[in-house]
Amino acid sequence: MSLEIKCGVLAEFWIAYRLDEDFGDFVSRNDIGLPLAYFFDEKLISDLSESGATYITQSFEMFIEALEISEAEIEMLETISLVSILTVSKGNREGKN
């Protein structure tokens, strides 16, 4: 999955949930990767260093791990967005119960 797609998803998440207390731990642990993904997605910055890309990739990996969804499942989606990822994650969790 491209870095641009990861940035788009993380940017959506950061804007929607950065102030949500339920996600406080995740947001504070990813206090560089999430805003950096947003800045890149919104074209507020035009290039990422190798370490910047690493922060974003690590944040995305923690994000999908927390949602119990795989990157392969995400890549199979017709449209990759925060809503579509959360929908699949919810379905996965309900299927386990």
LOTORLUM-966153 format. One record per residue (C-alpha): x, y, z; residue in three letters; residue number from 1. Coordinates in steps of 0.2 Angstrom, whole numbers, plus 2048, in hexadecimal, padded with zeros to 3 digits. Example, Ala and Ser with C-alpha at 12.3 -4.5 7.8 and 13.67 -1.06 7.14 Angstrom:
<nodes>
NODE east north  up resn resi
NODE  83E   7EA 827  ala    1
NODE  844   7FB 824  ser    2
</nodes>
This chain:
<nodes>
NODE east north  up resn resi
NODE  800   800 800  met    1
NODE  807   811 7FB  ser    2
NODE  80D   81E 808  leu    3
NODE  800   82A 801  glu    4
NODE  7F1   81F 805  ile    5
NODE  7F8   81C 816  lys    6
NODE  7FA   82F 819  cys    7
NODE  7E8   831 812  gly    8
NODE  7E0   825 81F  val    9
NODE  7EB   82B 82D  leu   10
NODE  7E7   83D 829  ala   11
NODE  7D4   839 829  glu   12
NODE  7D6   831 83A  phe   13
NODE  7E0   83F 842  trp   14
NODE  7D4   84C 83D  ile   15
NODE  7C5   842 843  ala   16
NODE  7CC   83B 853  tyr   17
NODE  7DB   844 859  arg   18
NODE  7D1   84C 867  leu   19
NODE  7C7   83D 86B  asp   20
NODE  7CB   836 87C  glu   21
NODE  7C8   824 877  asp   22
NODE  7D7   826 86B  phe   23
NODE  7E2   830 876  gly   24
NODE  7EF   823 879  asp   25
NODE  7F1   81F 867  phe   26
NODE  7F1   831 862  val   27
NODE  7FF   835 86F  ser   28
NODE  809   827 86A  arg   29
NODE  808   82C 858  asn   30
NODE  80B   83F 85B  asp   31
NODE  817   840 84C  ile   32
NODE  810   834 83F  gly   33
NODE  7FE   839 840  leu   34
NODE  800   84C 83D  pro   35
NODE  80E   849 831  leu   36
NODE  803   83D 827  ala   37
NODE  7F6   84B 827  tyr   38
NODE  802   859 821  phe   39
NODE  808   84E 813  phe   40
NODE  7F6   849 80E  asp   41
NODE  7F1   85B 80E  glu   42
NODE  801   860 804  lys   43
NODE  806   86B 812  leu   44
NODE  817   863 810  ile   45
NODE  81D   85D 7FF  ser   46
NODE  82A   850 804  asp   47
NODE  82E   843 812  leu   48
NODE  83E   83E 818  ser   49
NODE  842   82C 81B  glu   50
NODE  83F   82E 82D  ser   51
NODE  82E   837 82A  gly   52
NODE  828   829 81F  ala   53
NODE  82D   81D 82D  thr   54
NODE  823   826 83A  tyr   55
NODE  814   825 82F  ile   56
NODE  816   813 82A  thr   57
NODE  818   80E 83D  gln   58
NODE  808   818 841  ser   59
NODE  7FF   810 834  phe   60
NODE  805   7FF 839  glu   61
NODE  7FF   802 84B  met   62
NODE  7EF   809 845  phe   63
NODE  7EA   7F9 83B  ile   64
NODE  7F0   7EE 849  glu   65
NODE  7E5   7F7 855  ala   66
NODE  7D6   7F5 849  leu   67
NODE  7DB   7E2 847  glu   68
NODE  7DB   7E4 834  ile   69
NODE  7E9   7DF 828  ser   70
NODE  7F0   7EA 81A  glu   71
NODE  7EB   7DC 80E  ala   72
NODE  7D9   7DF 813  glu   73
NODE  7DA   7F1 811  ile   74
NODE  7E2   7EF 800  glu   75
NODE  7D3   7E5 7FA  met   76
NODE  7C7   7F3 7FE  leu   77
NODE  7BF   7FC 7EF  glu   78
NODE  7C2   80D 7F7  thr   79
NODE  7CF   80F 805  ile   80
NODE  7C9   81B 812  ser   81
NODE  7C8   81C 824  leu   82
NODE  7B5   818 824  val   83
NODE  7B8   808 819  ser   84
NODE  7C6   802 824  ile   85
NODE  7BC   805 834  leu   86
NODE  7AD   7FC 82C  thr   87
NODE  7B8   7ED 828  val   88
NODE  7C0   7ED 839  ser   89
NODE  7AF   7EE 842  lys   90
NODE  7A9   7DF 837  gly   91
NODE  7B9   7D5 83C  asn   92
NODE  7B6   7D8 84E  arg   93
NODE  7A4   7D4 84D  glu   94
NODE  7A8   7C4 844  gly   95
NODE  7B3   7BE 852  lys   96
NODE  7A6   7C0 85F  asn   97
</nodes>
